[in-house]
Amino acid sequence: SVRRHENDNGLHVQLRRTLVLANAMALSQKEADVQMMLAAQCHLGTKNCDFQMERYTYKRRNDGIFIINLSRTWDKLMMAARVIVAIENPNDIIVQSARPYGQRAVLKFAQYTGARTIAGRHTPGTFTNQTQNKFEEPRLLILTDPRTDHQPIKESSYVNIPTIAFCDTDSPLSLVDIAIPANNKGKHSIGVLYYLLTRMVLQMRGTVSPANPWDVMVDMFFYREPEEAKEQEEAEAGATDFAPTEPMIAPVAAEGWMEQPQMPFDPAAARVPVAGQWGEAPAMGGFEAAAAPVPGVPMPEYATQAAPGMDFGQQY
């Protein structure tokens, strides 16, 4: 997990450097996006290639992995963004991902574009069974993986819902209207793809422009491991729990024992009580100046009476 965390941090730094380099070199939008997809390994496919995905592959490496043509990927992203913008009500768009690596990216995409999201398992009959409480009638469906999300693709074909999907080299393209060729198995790849699609949609709507750039970082679309999120929450909770609310007096240690906290010395409290009369007022001057008992003051009964059956003169 430590090595994975270091690799993730290195990839985040590489993506940020790509953005800074693109701004410094004044690259075109397409060139900067292609460099970002290269840094996130969106171009790496699998060792298998569907016959319908051959048109989107660039070549095959020596280890058998197919390389995806990112220029075609960027063109398909622009086409998908135009279709999304053509929907008047963004609430009629549903984006979903059964793959865990795409669930956070799906939620962020829905947050910034106004679409609805279904993260996790798809309930059969969501698009076809009108008696369900979760019945939906979307005008557009966006998916992360056609193989994992095969159930919503099948249901959308029954009710004529156009479908946009991110497809790897081994993904089936049946019943998919717009296939975006890219690596849909890596968490950084999925996050970058949804980030670029969201930014393109906002640019076409006029929300984002060169004068008003989008200040959202691509890290917000990346999947977070539950351990990392839990550690961050515990660190934040620990910082608040151990914050001192009231000043505390530290006890003084003497000869290895913990004693009561030191209190200021009060001469009146150090007076010696009158002999035999602990309830009387203390006398001044120490033991020598202690006065005799005051006559006429009755002693308590427990001090004058002996317990029944006891003889103080008896020898034991």
N, C-alpha and C positions, 0 to 999 in steps of 0.2 A: 504493500500500500504506500510505503514511503517513496519507492521508486516511481510508482504511478503518479503520486502527488508532484514529484519533481518534474516528471515529463509534462504534466498538465501546466505547471507554472512556466516551463520553458516554451510551451506552445502559446500561452497567453502573451508572453513577452514578444514572441516572434510575430504574432498578429498585430500587436501594438506598433512594432517597428515597421511592419508593412504599411500600416495606415500613415505613420509619420513620413515614411519614404515616399509614399504616393503623393502626399501633400507637398513635400519638398521638391519633387521632380515634376510636379504639375502634370501627372499622368492623367489620361482620360479616365472616365468613370469605368469603362469596361476593363481597361488594363489593371486598374486598382482592384476591382472586384475579382478578376482572375487571379491576381497575386494572393489575395486573401483566401480564395478557395484552394490554391496550391498549398498555402501554409496550413490549412485545416485538413489537407489530404482528401479533398472532395473528388480528386481525379482517380483515386485508386478503386478499381472494381474488384471482381472476384476471379477465380480461375475458370468459372463457367460463364458462358455468354449465350443469352437467348438469341434466336435468329432475328427477332425484330429489334434487338438492341445493337446489332452489328453496325448499323449506320452511325451510331453515336460513339463508337470506339475509335481511338486514334491508332493504337498498336498494342502488341502483346509483349510483355517483358520476358526475360529469359526464365524467370521463375514461374511463368504461366499466368501471371496476373494481368488482366486487361486494363489499359489506360483509357480513361474517358476524355473525350474532347471537350474541354471546358468552354471553348467558344460556343459550341452548340448548347451547353448548359446555360450560359448567360442569355443566349437568345430565347431559350425556352422559359427562363425566369421572366424576361420582359413580356413574353406572350401571356404567361399566367397572370402577371400583374395587370395587364390590359383587361383580361377577362374579369378579374376581381373588381377592378374599378368600374366596369360596366354594370355591376349589380347596384341598383339604386339604394337599396336598404342593406347595409353591411350585416344586419342581424339575420339576413337570409342565407348567410354563408356559414357552413359548419366545417371546422377543421378538427381532425382527430388523429390520434396516434396510440396504437396499442403497444408499441415498442417503448420501454421505459426511457430510453435515451432521448426520445422526442417529446415527452410529455411536458417538460418545462418550456421548451421552445414553442409548443402549441399554445400553451397558456399565455406566453408573452405576445405571440402573434395576435391572438384574440384580444388581448388587452389594448394593443396599439392600433388595431384596425377596426375594432368594433364587432368582430365576428363572434360566433358562438363556438364553444369547444366541447369535445367529448374526449377526455383523457382516461385511458385505461381500456378495459374490456368493453366491446360493443355488445349491447343487448340485442339479440335477434328480434326483428320485427320493429325496430325503431323507425324505419322509413316506410314500412308496409302495413303494419298492424295499427289501425286507427283506434282500437280499444285500449291501447296501452296509455299509461299516464305520461310516459316519456316519448310520445309520438312526435316526430319532427317532419316538417315539409320544407327542406332547404331548396334553394335554387342553385347552389353550387356546393360541391364536396371536395375538400382538400385532404389528402392522406399522406402519410409518411412512408409506408411500405406496402405495395400492392399484395405481397405475399402474406404478411402478417394481418393486414386489414382486408382480407378477402371477403369477409361477410358484408361489410358496408358497401363494397364495390358491387357485389352480387345484388343486394337490395336496391341500390341506386339504378341498376340497369332495368329493374322492373317498373320504376316510376319515372324514368327518363330524366335523371339528375346528372348533369355533366360532372365529370370527375377529373381532378388534377392530382397527380401523384409523383413523388420522387422515386425514381426507378434505378436500381443498380443493374449491373450487366446480366445478372441471372434472374431479374424480375420479369414475371409474365405481363405483357401489355394488353391482354384481352380485357375489354370493357373499360379501358383507361382512355380518356379523350385527349388529355395533354400530359405527356410523359416528360418529366424533367430528369435527364440522365445525370446521376451523381451518386456518390457513396452515401447510402442511407443506413449504414451500420455503425459508423463512428459518432460519438456524442459531439465532438467538435465540428464534424462535417454537417450534421443535422442542424446544429445551432447556427452555423454560418449561413446555411441555405435559407433558413427561415428569417434570419436577420436581413439578408439581402432582399428577399421577397417582401418583407415588411417595409423596408426603406423605399423600394421601388413603388409600392402602392401609395405610400405617403407622398412621394415626389409627384406621382401622377395626379393625386388629389389636390396638390398645391400646399399641403401642410408643411412639407420640407422643401427648401430651395437653397441655392448657393448663398443667398443673403441670410437665410434662416436654417442653418444646418441642423441635422439630427444629432443631439448630444447623448444618445443612448449607446453604451458600450456593447460590443458583441458578447462580452462575458455574461450578460444577463440572460442570454438564450442557451447557455451551456447547461448540460445536466450536471447536478451536484450529487456526489455520493452521500448516502445517509450518514456515514461516519463523519464526513467533513462538516455537514450541517449541524450534527449533534455536538461536535467539539466546539464549533463557533458559538452555539447557544449556551453551552456550559461555561465557556470563557466569559461571555457577556453576563450570565447570571452570577458567576463568581465575583466579577468586578463590582456588582451592586450589593451582593450579600455581605461582603467583608468591609464595606464602607462604614466607618464609625459614625454612629448617630449622636452619642453623648460622650463627653470626656470621661475617661476612666482613671481611677487612682490605682497605680500599680502597688501591690503589697511589697513590704520590705522583708527580705530574707535574712535571718539571723541564725548562725550556726547550722545551716542546712534546713531549717524549719521555716515554713511560711507563717508569718505572723499577720496580725491585723494591720491595716493601713495606718501610717503615722498620723497622729492628730496633734494639733497645737497644744503646748503645755499650758495648763491653767492652774495657778497656785491655789485657788480656792478649792479645786477638786482634789488637791493632794493633802488636805487637812486630815488629821488623825481623828477617828470618832471617839466619843467619850467611852470610858471603860464600862463594859456591861450594857451599854445603851446604844445599840447600833441604829436605833431609830431617832436618836437625838441629833442635834446640829453638831457638826464637827468643831473641834477646838483648835485654836491657833497655837503654834509654837512647837508642835511635835509631841512625842510621848511624855516628856518631862512636864509639860504644861497642861496635861490632860486633867480636867477638873473631876472632883468626886461626883458620885451620883447625886442627883438633886433629890432631897428628901421630899416625901409626900407624893412621889410619882409611883403609882402602883405598877408592879411588875406584871407581865402577862401570865396567864394561868399556866400556859405550857412551860414557862420557865420556873415556876414555884412548885408545881405539883409533879410528883413522880408517877411513873406509870404503875398501874395496879399490879401487885405481886412482886414488886422489886424492892430490895432493901439495899440501900447504898453502903451500909456498914458491913454487909455480908462479905466474907472472904471467899475468893474463888481459888 
